[in-house]
């Protein structure tokens, strides 16, 4: 019977743990940037928030993919 690859599972959970703060930081920073549209730093802060949200989506995808591989792949 196939058992879960624990090291690969832990790697996937680390990706998901990295995505968790980014999924909150990105929208909060974006909201803050839209409240201060007349400020000089509007565009750089907006770009940072978009990058944080994109990184959160990427890390979530990679983490879920890695967790699924650790449970269901046959080696």
N, C-alpha and C positions, 0 to 999 in steps of 0.2 A: 504494500500500500504506500502511496506517495504521501510524504509529509511536507509541511511548510518549510521552505528555506528561510530560516530565521535571520540570517545576516542580510538577505535581500529584503525581507520584510522590514527590518529596522532601517534600512536605507530609504525605503519608500515612506516610512513614517517620519523620517527626518525631513524629506522633501515636503511632506504635508505640514509639518511643524513650521517650516520656513515660510510656507504660503499663508499660514494663518495671520501673522501680524501684517503682512503686506496687503491682505484682503481688507483690513480695516484702515491701514495707513493711507492707502491710495485714495479712497473716496473722501476721507476726512480732509486730506490735503487739497483735493480738487474742490471741495466745497469752500474751503478757506480761500483758495485762489480766486474763485468766482465772486466771493464777497469783496475782494480787493482788486477789482479789474483796473482801476486807475493807477495802481502802484507799479513801480518800475519792474519789480520781480514777478509780475503776473505770468508772463510767458515761461520763464524757467521753472517756476513752481508748478504750473500746469503740465509742462513736459515731464517733470519728476513724478507727478501723480499718475500720469498715463503710463509711464514706464513701470511704476510700482504695481499698478493694476495688471499690466501685461505680464510682469514677472510672477504675480500671484497666480494668474491663469495657467502659465507655463508650469510652475511648480506643482500646482494641483493636478494637472494632467500627468506630469511625469511621476508624481507620487502615487496616484491611483493606478497608473499603468504598472509601476514597479511592484506594488502590493499584489495586484492581480497575477503578475508573473510569478511572484514568490509562492502563491497558493496553487496555481493551476498549470504551470508549465511542467512538462515531463523532461527531466534531464537524464 
